[in-house]
């Protein structure tokens, strides 16, 4: 359902972490605890910025220390 149908739109979370194992565990935990949320992921800063440029992200969870660009 959309917000127009009387229910709020799902929150959109972007998870950014260069450690693939940690990213996978965190995405899994977010999806388990927030099943109504849409969780997307990025492995580095440029990919995160590209996702953010598309709009619609409500919350960013990120690793502060990323290669070539920090959080």
C-alpha positions, -999 to +999 in steps of 0.1 A: +000+000+000+011+035-006+006+066+016-022+076-008-041+044+002-041+055+039-009+037+050+025+054+053+051+045+027+078+021+040+109+037+054+139+034+030+172+026+047+206+028+030+234+007+046+269+016+036+298-007+047+329-018+028+331-051+048+308-074+029+303-098+058+294-070+082+271-054+056+253-087+051+248-093+088+235-058+093+211-059+064+198-092+077+193-077+111+175-046+098+152-067+076+144-090+105+136-062+129+120-038+104+102-061+079+082-031+066+114-012+057+131-013+023+169-018+029+194-011+002+231-014+005+263+001-009+299-011-005+316+023-008+311+060-007+306+066-045+279+039-047+262+054-016+262+088-032+248+075-064+219+058-045+213+090-025+212+110-057+182+089-068+162+103-038+138+085-015+163+075+012+150+082+047+179+069+068+216+061+062+235+037+084+272+039+075+306+028+084+326+059+092+359+045+077+355+037+040+383+034+015+389+066-004+361+085+014+350+085+050+315+086+064 
